[in-house]
Amino acid sequence: MASLVPTQPMLHHEVEEEFSHVQLEIVHCELCGDYHPPDLHLTRFTPYDDEEPAEA
C-alpha cells in the first residue's frame, strides 16, 4: 500500500499547484451536521416537510 505521507515535498507541491483550480472549500455544517461546500444551504434547513406539522 502506498504511503499517504509525502516523501518528495517538491512533487507534492507540484501536484497541489497543478490541481489548485479544482479545490473545493469544505466546512462542517451546523444545520445538517455534514461536511459540504459552505454555500450548499441557501435556505434554512428543516428536517421535516413544511406541509406536515412537527411532532412535539
URQUI-V405610 format. One record per pair of residues at least 12 apart in sequence whose C-alpha atoms are under 10 Angstrom apart, sorted by sequence separation. I is the first residue (numbers start at 1). J is the second residue. If there is no record, write none. Layout:
i->I j->J
i->I j->J
This chain:
i->24 j->36
i->25 j->37
i->26 j->38
i->27 j->39
i->29 j->41
i->24 j->37
i->25 j->38
i->26 j->39
i->31 j->44
i->32 j->45
i->24 j->38
i->25 j->39
i->31 j->45
i->32 j->46
i->30 j->45
i->31 j->46
i->32 j->47
i->31 j->47
